[in-house]
Amino acid sequence: MTGFPGSLGHKAVKLSKQFCDKLLTWLVAGAFAEFGPRTSIEFPCRIDMPERIHVGSGVFIGRG
């Protein structure tokens, strides 16, 4: 059964989301004034004027 947490399907979906978040974080990091190491962005999210934002090390930016 693929719908239960801990199942192979659930793990595959979680890993693919983590991969996409890391890839998209890497792609948009250059748009920020500063972007620290080990920082990640959970997509989808909206960030206005990233060129004015300084993000420190190990920061998590999530939806909401």
C-alpha positions in Angstrom: 0.0 0.0 0.0 1.5 3.3 -1.0 -0.8 5.7 1.0 0.6 5.0 4.4 3.5 6.9 6.0 6.6 4.8 5.9 5.7 3.0 2.7 8.0 3.0 -0.3 5.7 5.3 -2.3 5.4 7.8 0.6 9.2 7.9 1.0 9.7 8.3 -2.8 7.4 11.3 -2.8 9.1 12.9 0.2 12.6 12.4 -1.4 11.5 13.9 -4.7 10.0 16.9 -2.9 13.2 17.4 -0.9 15.3 17.1 -4.1 13.1 19.7 -5.9 13.3 22.1 -2.9 17.1 21.8 -2.8 17.4 22.3 -6.6 15.1 25.3 -6.7 16.9 26.8 -3.6 20.2 26.4 -5.4 18.8 28.1 -8.5 17.3 31.1 -6.7 20.0 31.7 -4.1 21.9 34.1 -6.4 18.9 36.5 -6.5 19.4 37.3 -2.8 21.7 40.0 -1.5 23.3 37.3 0.7 22.4 33.7 1.1 24.1 31.6 3.8 25.1 28.0 3.6 22.7 25.2 4.7 19.8 27.5 4.0 16.7 26.0 2.2 13.5 27.3 0.8 10.3 25.2 0.7 8.4 25.6 -2.5 6.0 26.9 -3.6 6.5 30.2 -1.8 6.5 33.9 -2.9 9.5 36.1 -2.1 9.3 39.8 -3.1 12.5 41.8 -3.8 15.0 39.0 -2.9 17.8 41.4 -3.9 17.2 43.3 -0.7 17.1 40.2 1.6 20.1 39.0 3.5 19.6 35.4 4.7 21.9 33.8 7.3 23.3 30.4 7.7 21.1 27.4 8.3 17.8 29.3 7.7 14.6 27.5 6.6 12.1 29.6 4.6 8.7 27.8 4.4 5.3 28.5 3.1 2.9 30.7 5.0 
